[in-house]
Amino acid sequence: MIPASADLFDDMNAAVPEYNEKIDQVPGTLRGILADQHVVLAVYMNNAEDETTGGPEFDVALSPGPYVTESGVTMKVVAITDSDASAVDFGRWSELDAEYNWDGVPFAETIIVTTNEDTARALLDSESPGEVFLEAYDNGLITIESAEDASITTKIYLAIMPLVMKLYALVG
């Protein structure tokens, strides 16, 4: 039996090229925040097998929130963004080796995004994912936090991000 998260991961992986094609539609300030980052995306799954096997110990602290599901099982995805916030690498946490290297490149998470499966699927299925994202973010169904290894600049940007998001919502 294939875990439900395998389908979600495949859907997310297939959406990366479209995300990259439309990166210019993301407001510049937000692109600046997401540029040159090592991102961990933790998705609380509705019903899935535990995916904690493989890769290094998952010692990333996840914030509690309304997105936590009964299963408590998370699918852990890693991504590396480049200078325009495009995703240049996208994979599973289990692809990291015991020293936190990914294909020979050291991976030190700088941003942690947490949500649940329903929100992730709503983003993937939407004709206007930007609107779905803003609504989910405003409702606390998506959190974006700096990791311990984040630069001070990233920490400051993420601290003011709620204000930036509200301004974009008012203007857009």
C-alpha atoms as an extended CHARMM CRD file, in Angstrom:
* protein
*
       172  EXT
         1         1  MET       CA              0.0000000000        0.0000000000        0.0000000000  PROA      1               0.0000000000
         2         2  ILE       CA              1.3850000000        3.4050000000       -0.9790000000  PROA      2               0.0000000000
         3         3  PRO       CA              1.1160000000        6.0070000000        1.7880000000  PROA      3               0.0000000000
         4         4  ALA       CA             -1.2530000000        8.8940000000        1.0780000000  PROA      4               0.0000000000
         5         5  SER       CA              1.6790000000       11.2280000000        1.4680000000  PROA      5               0.0000000000
         6         6  ALA       CA              3.3620000000        9.6820000000       -1.5820000000  PROA      6               0.0000000000
         7         7  ASP       CA              0.5920000000       11.0570000000       -3.7660000000  PROA      7               0.0000000000
         8         8  LEU       CA              0.7820000000       14.4810000000       -2.1340000000  PROA      8               0.0000000000
         9         9  PHE       CA              4.5500000000       14.5770000000       -2.5030000000  PROA      9               0.0000000000
        10        10  ASP       CA              4.2710000000       13.6100000000       -6.1720000000  PROA      10              0.0000000000
        11        11  ASP       CA              1.6340000000       16.3080000000       -6.7310000000  PROA      11              0.0000000000
        12        12  MET       CA              3.7940000000       18.9070000000       -4.9900000000  PROA      12              0.0000000000
        13        13  ASN       CA              6.8740000000       17.8410000000       -6.9300000000  PROA      13              0.0000000000
        14        14  ALA       CA              4.9310000000       18.0950000000      -10.2070000000  PROA      14              0.0000000000
        15        15  ALA       CA              3.8140000000       21.6280000000       -9.2580000000  PROA      15              0.0000000000
        16        16  VAL       CA              7.3840000000       22.9350000000       -8.7650000000  PROA      16              0.0000000000
        17        17  PRO       CA              7.9310000000       23.8360000000      -12.4560000000  PROA      17              0.0000000000
        18        18  GLU       CA              4.6400000000       25.7810000000      -12.5360000000  PROA      18              0.0000000000
        19        19  TYR       CA              5.6070000000       27.5620000000       -9.3050000000  PROA      19              0.0000000000
        20        20  ASN       CA              8.9490000000       28.4940000000      -10.8640000000  PROA      20              0.0000000000
        21        21  GLU       CA              7.2700000000       29.7160000000      -14.0660000000  PROA      21              0.0000000000
        22        22  LYS       CA              5.0070000000       32.0430000000      -12.0750000000  PROA      22              0.0000000000
        23        23  ILE       CA              7.5600000000       33.2700000000       -9.5330000000  PROA      23              0.0000000000
        24        24  ASP       CA              7.4750000000       36.7210000000      -11.1270000000  PROA      24              0.0000000000
        25        25  GLN       CA              3.8450000000       37.0350000000       -9.9580000000  PROA      25              0.0000000000
        26        26  VAL       CA              4.9210000000       36.8080000000       -6.3160000000  PROA      26              0.0000000000
        27        27  PRO       CA              5.3950000000       40.2930000000       -4.8390000000  PROA      27              0.0000000000
        28        28  GLY       CA              9.0370000000       41.3490000000       -4.7800000000  PROA      28              0.0000000000
        29        29  THR       CA              9.2150000000       41.7300000000       -1.0120000000  PROA      29              0.0000000000
        30        30  LEU       CA              7.9170000000       38.2160000000       -0.5040000000  PROA      30              0.0000000000
        31        31  ARG       CA             10.3000000000       36.8680000000       -3.1620000000  PROA      31              0.0000000000
        32        32  GLY       CA             13.1220000000       38.5870000000       -1.2810000000  PROA      32              0.0000000000
        33        33  ILE       CA             12.1260000000       36.8220000000        1.9220000000  PROA      33              0.0000000000
        34        34  LEU       CA             11.9820000000       33.4130000000        0.2250000000  PROA      34              0.0000000000
        35        35  ALA       CA             15.1720000000       33.8150000000       -1.8470000000  PROA      35              0.0000000000
        36        36  ASP       CA             18.3000000000       31.7600000000       -1.1290000000  PROA      36              0.0000000000
        37        37  GLN       CA             16.7010000000       29.6440000000        1.5810000000  PROA      37              0.0000000000
        38        38  HSD       CA             16.7910000000       26.0470000000        2.7780000000  PROA      38              0.0000000000
        39        39  VAL       CA             13.1410000000       25.2850000000        3.4700000000  PROA      39              0.0000000000
        40        40  VAL       CA             11.5510000000       22.4810000000        5.4520000000  PROA      40              0.0000000000
        41        41  LEU       CA              7.8860000000       21.9710000000        4.6500000000  PROA      41              0.0000000000
        42        42  ALA       CA              6.1190000000       19.8710000000        7.2630000000  PROA      42              0.0000000000
        43        43  VAL       CA              2.6430000000       18.7180000000        6.2430000000  PROA      43              0.0000000000
        44        44  TYR       CA              0.4220000000       17.0660000000        8.8420000000  PROA      44              0.0000000000
        45        45  MET       CA             -1.2690000000       14.2140000000        7.0080000000  PROA      45              0.0000000000
        46        46  ASN       CA             -4.8890000000       13.1320000000        7.4350000000  PROA      46              0.0000000000
        47        47  ASN       CA             -4.2380000000        9.3970000000        7.2920000000  PROA      47              0.0000000000
        48        48  ALA       CA             -0.7890000000        8.2320000000        6.3640000000  PROA      48              0.0000000000
        49        49  GLU       CA              1.9350000000        5.8750000000        7.3710000000  PROA      49              0.0000000000
        50        50  ASP       CA              4.6730000000        7.3610000000        9.4770000000  PROA      50              0.0000000000
        51        51  GLU       CA              7.4720000000        8.6630000000        7.2900000000  PROA      51              0.0000000000
        52        52  THR       CA              9.9930000000        9.2920000000       10.0130000000  PROA      52              0.0000000000
        53        53  THR       CA             12.2950000000        6.5600000000        8.7250000000  PROA      53              0.0000000000
        54        54  GLY       CA             15.1940000000        7.5040000000        6.5370000000  PROA      54              0.0000000000
        55        55  GLY       CA             17.3580000000       10.5710000000        6.6380000000  PROA      55              0.0000000000
        56        56  PRO       CA             18.8300000000       12.1610000000        9.7330000000  PROA      56              0.0000000000
        57        57  GLU       CA             16.9170000000       12.5930000000       12.9630000000  PROA      57              0.0000000000
        58        58  PHE       CA             14.1650000000       15.1630000000       12.4790000000  PROA      58              0.0000000000
        59        59  ASP       CA             15.0420000000       17.6170000000       15.2060000000  PROA      59              0.0000000000
        60        60  VAL       CA             13.1690000000       20.5960000000       13.7590000000  PROA      60              0.0000000000
        61        61  ALA       CA             10.7390000000       22.0610000000       16.2750000000  PROA      61              0.0000000000
        62        62  LEU       CA              7.2730000000       22.4200000000       14.7460000000  PROA      62              0.0000000000
        63        63  SER       CA              4.8810000000       24.9450000000       16.2030000000  PROA      63              0.0000000000
        64        64  PRO       CA              1.5230000000       23.6670000000       17.3770000000  PROA      64              0.0000000000
        65        65  GLY       CA             -1.3460000000       25.0940000000       15.4110000000  PROA      65              0.0000000000
        66        66  PRO       CA             -4.8310000000       24.4930000000       14.0580000000  PROA      66              0.0000000000
        67        67  TYR       CA             -3.3000000000       22.5180000000       11.1810000000  PROA      67              0.0000000000
        68        68  VAL       CA             -2.2900000000       19.5770000000       13.3990000000  PROA      68              0.0000000000
        69        69  THR       CA             -4.2420000000       16.4460000000       12.4250000000  PROA      69              0.0000000000
        70        70  GLU       CA             -5.3010000000       13.4790000000       14.5340000000  PROA      70              0.0000000000
        71        71  SER       CA             -2.6780000000       11.2350000000       12.9820000000  PROA      71              0.0000000000
        72        72  GLY       CA              0.1000000000       13.6020000000       14.0410000000  PROA      72              0.0000000000
        73        73  VAL       CA              2.1110000000       12.1670000000       11.1510000000  PROA      73              0.0000000000
        74        74  THR       CA              3.9900000000       14.6470000000        9.0480000000  PROA      74              0.0000000000
        75        75  MET       CA              5.3760000000       14.4550000000        5.5600000000  PROA      75              0.0000000000
        76        76  LYS       CA              8.6900000000       16.2970000000        5.5810000000  PROA      76              0.0000000000
        77        77  VAL       CA              9.8080000000       17.9730000000        2.3730000000  PROA      77              0.0000000000
        78        78  VAL       CA             12.9720000000       19.9700000000        1.7910000000  PROA      78              0.0000000000
        79        79  ALA       CA             13.6020000000       22.6250000000       -0.8260000000  PROA      79              0.0000000000
        80        80  ILE       CA             16.3910000000       24.9760000000       -1.7510000000  PROA      80              0.0000000000
        81        81  THR       CA             15.5240000000       28.2880000000       -3.3800000000  PROA      81              0.0000000000
        82        82  ASP       CA             17.7510000000       30.4980000000       -5.4950000000  PROA      82              0.0000000000
        83        83  SER       CA             18.1310000000       34.2660000000       -5.6280000000  PROA      83              0.0000000000
        84        84  ASP       CA             14.6910000000       34.8290000000       -7.2180000000  PROA      84              0.0000000000
        85        85  ALA       CA             12.9470000000       32.3730000000       -4.8250000000  PROA      85              0.0000000000
        86        86  SER       CA             12.5930000000       29.6610000000       -7.4860000000  PROA      86              0.0000000000
        87        87  ALA       CA             12.8830000000       26.1210000000       -6.1640000000  PROA      87              0.0000000000
        88        88  VAL       CA             16.1180000000       24.6440000000       -7.4860000000  PROA      88              0.0000000000
        89        89  ASP       CA             15.9360000000       21.4160000000       -5.4620000000  PROA      89              0.0000000000
        90        90  PHE       CA             12.8830000000       19.6870000000       -4.0140000000  PROA      90              0.0000000000
        91        91  GLY       CA             12.7910000000       16.3640000000       -2.2040000000  PROA      91              0.0000000000
        92        92  ARG       CA             11.9940000000       14.3640000000        0.8970000000  PROA      92              0.0000000000
        93        93  TRP       CA             13.6800000000       14.7460000000        4.2690000000  PROA      93              0.0000000000
        94        94  SER       CA             14.7380000000       11.1050000000        3.9340000000  PROA      94              0.0000000000
        95        95  GLU       CA             17.0080000000       12.1220000000        1.0200000000  PROA      95              0.0000000000
        96        96  LEU       CA             19.3210000000       13.9040000000        3.4720000000  PROA      96              0.0000000000
        97        97  ASP       CA             22.1820000000       11.7990000000        4.7710000000  PROA      97              0.0000000000
        98        98  ALA       CA             23.1570000000       11.4240000000        8.4210000000  PROA      98              0.0000000000
        99        99  GLU       CA             25.3110000000       14.5820000000        8.2000000000  PROA      99              0.0000000000
       100       100  TYR       CA             22.4260000000       16.6420000000        6.7500000000  PROA      100             0.0000000000
       101       101  ASN       CA             23.8850000000       16.6540000000        3.2400000000  PROA      101             0.0000000000
       102       102  TRP       CA             21.6360000000       16.5210000000        0.1980000000  PROA      102             0.0000000000
       103       103  ASP       CA             23.3630000000       15.2310000000       -2.9100000000  PROA      103             0.0000000000
       104       104  GLY       CA             26.6540000000       16.2530000000       -1.3150000000  PROA      104             0.0000000000
       105       105  VAL       CA             25.4830000000       19.7770000000       -0.4420000000  PROA      105             0.0000000000
       106       106  PRO       CA             25.1150000000       20.6970000000        3.2580000000  PROA      106             0.0000000000
       107       107  PHE       CA             21.4840000000       21.4160000000        4.1710000000  PROA      107             0.0000000000
       108       108  ALA       CA             20.7920000000       23.6640000000        7.1580000000  PROA      108             0.0000000000
       109       109  GLU       CA             17.1420000000       24.6670000000        7.3210000000  PROA      109             0.0000000000
       110       110  THR       CA             16.5140000000       28.3920000000        7.4240000000  PROA      110             0.0000000000
       111       111  ILE       CA             12.7200000000       28.5030000000        7.0150000000  PROA      111             0.0000000000
       112       112  ILE       CA             10.1080000000       26.1070000000        8.3730000000  PROA      112             0.0000000000
       113       113  VAL       CA              6.6740000000       26.0600000000        6.7440000000  PROA      113             0.0000000000
       114       114  THR       CA              3.9820000000       24.0280000000        8.4890000000  PROA      114             0.0000000000
       115       115  THR       CA              0.4780000000       23.1950000000        7.3070000000  PROA      115             0.0000000000
       116       116  ASN       CA             -1.8610000000       20.2360000000        6.8990000000  PROA      116             0.0000000000
       117       117  GLU       CA             -2.7620000000       17.9880000000        3.9980000000  PROA      117             0.0000000000
       118       118  ASP       CA             -6.1020000000       19.6680000000        3.2970000000  PROA      118             0.0000000000
       119       119  THR       CA             -4.4800000000       23.0960000000        2.9930000000  PROA      119             0.0000000000
       120       120  ALA       CA             -1.6590000000       21.7590000000        0.8170000000  PROA      120             0.0000000000
       121       121  ARG       CA             -4.1670000000       20.0690000000       -1.4990000000  PROA      121             0.0000000000
       122       122  ALA       CA             -6.3150000000       23.2170000000       -1.6460000000  PROA      122             0.0000000000
       123       123  LEU       CA             -3.2440000000       25.1780000000       -2.7840000000  PROA      123             0.0000000000
       124       124  LEU       CA             -2.3700000000       22.5680000000       -5.4000000000  PROA      124             0.0000000000
       125       125  ASP       CA             -5.9380000000       22.3230000000       -6.7340000000  PROA      125             0.0000000000
       126       126  SER       CA             -6.6980000000       26.0470000000       -6.8180000000  PROA      126             0.0000000000
       127       127  GLU       CA             -6.9250000000       28.2010000000       -9.9230000000  PROA      127             0.0000000000
       128       128  SER       CA             -5.7250000000       31.0810000000       -7.7300000000  PROA      128             0.0000000000
       129       129  PRO       CA             -3.2250000000       29.5740000000       -5.2550000000  PROA      129             0.0000000000
       130       130  GLY       CA             -2.0560000000       33.0300000000       -4.1540000000  PROA      130             0.0000000000
       131       131  GLU       CA             -5.5040000000       33.8210000000       -2.7660000000  PROA      131             0.0000000000
       132       132  VAL       CA             -5.7840000000       30.3960000000       -1.1230000000  PROA      132             0.0000000000
       133       133  PHE       CA             -2.3400000000       30.8820000000        0.4040000000  PROA      133             0.0000000000
       134       134  LEU       CA             -3.2010000000       34.3240000000        1.8090000000  PROA      134             0.0000000000
       135       135  GLU       CA             -6.4670000000       33.0620000000        3.2860000000  PROA      135             0.0000000000
       136       136  ALA       CA             -4.7880000000       30.0020000000        4.8410000000  PROA      136             0.0000000000
       137       137  TYR       CA             -1.9320000000       32.1540000000        6.1550000000  PROA      137             0.0000000000
       138       138  ASP       CA             -4.3850000000       34.6730000000        7.6410000000  PROA      138             0.0000000000
       139       139  ASN       CA             -6.3330000000       31.8340000000        9.2740000000  PROA      139             0.0000000000
       140       140  GLY       CA             -3.2000000000       30.2950000000       10.7920000000  PROA      140             0.0000000000
       141       141  LEU       CA             -3.3860000000       27.1810000000        8.6230000000  PROA      141             0.0000000000
       142       142  ILE       CA              0.0840000000       27.9120000000        7.2660000000  PROA      142             0.0000000000
       143       143  THR       CA              2.9140000000       29.0880000000        9.4620000000  PROA      143             0.0000000000
       144       144  ILE       CA              6.2540000000       30.3160000000        8.1820000000  PROA      144             0.0000000000
       145       145  GLU       CA              9.0020000000       30.5930000000       10.7630000000  PROA      145             0.0000000000
       146       146  SER       CA             12.7280000000       31.0700000000       10.8190000000  PROA      146             0.0000000000
       147       147  ALA       CA             14.8290000000       28.1240000000       11.8590000000  PROA      147             0.0000000000
       148       148  GLU       CA             17.6260000000       28.2240000000       14.3640000000  PROA      148             0.0000000000
       149       149  ASP       CA             20.1900000000       28.2900000000       11.5200000000  PROA      149             0.0000000000
       150       150  ALA       CA             18.5190000000       31.2240000000        9.7450000000  PROA      150             0.0000000000
       151       151  SER       CA             20.4700000000       34.4160000000        9.2170000000  PROA      151             0.0000000000
       152       152  ILE       CA             19.5310000000       37.4650000000       11.2450000000  PROA      152             0.0000000000
       153       153  THR       CA             18.1970000000       39.0170000000        8.0380000000  PROA      153             0.0000000000
       154       154  THR       CA             15.8770000000       36.0550000000        7.4560000000  PROA      154             0.0000000000
       155       155  LYS       CA             14.7120000000       36.2140000000       11.0720000000  PROA      155             0.0000000000
       156       156  ILE       CA             13.9230000000       39.9110000000       10.7340000000  PROA      156             0.0000000000
       157       157  TYR       CA             12.1450000000       39.4090000000        7.3950000000  PROA      157             0.0000000000
       158       158  LEU       CA             10.0170000000       36.6160000000        8.8290000000  PROA      158             0.0000000000
       159       159  ALA       CA              9.2220000000       38.6800000000       11.9060000000  PROA      159             0.0000000000
       160       160  ILE       CA              7.7680000000       41.4410000000        9.7130000000  PROA      160             0.0000000000
       161       161  MET       CA              6.2070000000       39.0580000000        7.2010000000  PROA      161             0.0000000000
       162       162  PRO       CA              2.7240000000       39.1500000000        8.7970000000  PROA      162             0.0000000000
       163       163  LEU       CA              2.6530000000       42.9090000000        8.2920000000  PROA      163             0.0000000000
       164       164  VAL       CA              3.8630000000       42.5550000000        4.7000000000  PROA      164             0.0000000000
       165       165  MET       CA              1.1690000000       39.9390000000        4.0170000000  PROA      165             0.0000000000
       166       166  LYS       CA             -1.5360000000       42.2230000000        5.4260000000  PROA      166             0.0000000000
       167       167  LEU       CA             -0.3350000000       45.0790000000        3.2540000000  PROA      167             0.0000000000
       168       168  TYR       CA             -0.4680000000       42.8750000000        0.1620000000  PROA      168             0.0000000000
       169       169  ALA       CA             -3.9660000000       41.7350000000        1.0980000000  PROA      169             0.0000000000
       170       170  LEU       CA             -5.1100000000       45.3570000000        1.4380000000  PROA      170             0.0000000000
       171       171  VAL       CA             -3.5260000000       46.4550000000       -1.8180000000  PROA      171             0.0000000000
       172       172  GLY       CA             -4.3020000000       43.3730000000       -3.8600000000  PROA      172             0.0000000000
